[in-house]
Amino acid sequence: MRVKCIINKEKTHRLTLNKNYTVYEAKCSTGDQPTQYNLYRIEDDYGSVIPYESRNFEILSEVNDNYNKKILDNNEVILIHSFIDIKYFWARFYDDDPEMIELFIKAKKDIYSNEMTNKEIFEIIDQDNSDERDFLIDMLIDNKDDNYIEKIITICKEKLSKWENSESLESLFKYLCTFKNDKVNDFFIEYLSENEKGNDVLDKIVYKYFN
């Protein structure tokens, strides 16, 4: 499930108005008919995965079938992604249990893959939030999704033209290196011909591609 922040009046909220967020768990009372969830557990702007009142959001997408819906002992209805539908998951997750963190990342990738729009993906790839961008690039590599080759080449060229050798280029180069493609081949040849703009890490990625 993906939602959009439409209200952000409380100063304690670590949300951005009109920004989209991922819902990992939703709750409501059993008496709510039709089901209208009153809490969404999302990952906020600070990377914390905590509940927020649903009135702050509107639903953008709920096409993902990998959610389980059930009634808890306290008469709450819960909707939770199946990969993290484990007893005491959140307690273990907040306690930095490696197994739970791995399952959370797996759920996040599944939701992104199934519900994130191309426009959102383009925006994240081109933004300054390195954690989110690198996570997304890793997901695209896992999925062997070659739909973003041209966009990523364009971003790389822009950064190189400005002599920007940020870590973002490393993840973008790794994505391109995943695919044997004429456009990637041409870009890497062009890069090597002007390698005074590169660095040792980028060079190694490109040499790996050709070898």
Residue pairs with C-beta under 8 A, 6 or more apart in sequence:
1 22
1 23
1 26
1 40
1 59
1 61
1 62
1 64
1 67
1 79
1 111
1 115
2 20
2 21
2 22
2 23
2 59
2 60
2 61
2 62
2 111
2 115
2 116
3 20
3 21
3 23
3 40
3 42
3 54
3 57
3 58
3 59
3 60
4 18
4 19
4 20
4 21
4 57
4 58
4 60
5 15
5 16
5 17
5 18
5 19
5 20
5 21
5 56
5 57
6 17
6 18
6 56
6 57
6 58
7 17
7 55
7 56
7 57
8 15
8 16
8 17
8 56
13 44
13 52
13 56
14 44
14 45
14 46
14 48
15 21
15 44
15 45
15 52
15 56
16 45
19 45
20 60
20 120
21 40
21 42
21 43
21 44
21 57
22 42
22 43
22 108
22 111
22 112
22 115
23 40
23 41
23 42
24 41
24 42
24 43
24 49
24 80
24 81
24 84
24 104
24 107
24 108
24 111
25 40
25 41
25 51
25 78
25 79
25 80
25 81
25 84
25 90
26 37
26 39
26 40
26 41
26 54
26 78
26 79
26 80
27 37
27 38
27 39
27 51
27 76
27 77
27 78
27 79
28 35
28 36
28 37
28 38
28 39
28 76
28 77
29 38
29 75
29 76
29 77
30 71
30 75
30 76
30 77
32 38
32 77
35 77
36 54
37 54
37 77
37 79
38 53
38 54
38 55
39 51
39 52
39 53
39 54
40 51
40 52
40 53
40 54
40 57
41 49
41 50
41 51
41 52
41 90
42 49
42 50
42 52
43 49
43 108
44 50
44 52
47 131
49 93
49 104
60 115
61 115
62 115
63 114
63 115
64 81
64 110
64 111
64 114
64 115
66 81
66 82
66 83
66 107
66 110
66 111
66 114
67 79
67 80
67 81
67 82
68 79
68 80
68 81
68 82
68 85
69 77
69 78
69 79
70 77
70 78
71 77
71 78
72 78
81 107
81 110
81 111
82 107
83 103
83 104
83 106
83 107
83 110
84 93
84 100
84 103
84 104
84 107
86 92
86 100
86 103
89 100
89 103
92 99
92 100
93 100
93 101
93 104
105 135
108 135
109 139
109 142
112 136
112 139
113 139
113 143
118 147
121 136
121 140
121 148
122 148
122 151
124 132
124 133
124 136
125 133
125 136
125 137
125 148
125 151
125 152
125 155
125 172
126 155
127 133
130 166
130 167
130 168
133 168
133 171
134 167
134 168
134 171
137 171
137 172
137 174
137 175
138 171
140 148
140 175
141 174
141 175
141 178
144 178
144 179
146 178
146 179
146 181
148 175
149 176
149 179
149 181
149 183
149 184
150 183
152 172
152 175
152 176
153 176
153 183
153 184
153 187
155 172
156 169
156 172
156 173
156 176
156 187
156 191
157 187
159 165
159 166
159 168
159 169
160 169
160 191
160 194
160 197
160 198
161 197
163 197
165 197
165 198
165 199
165 202
169 202
170 201
170 202
170 205
173 202
173 205
173 206
174 205
176 184
176 187
176 188
176 209
177 184
177 205
177 206
177 208
177 209
184 209
188 206
188 209
188 210
191 197
191 198
191 202
191 206
192 203
192 206
195 203
198 206
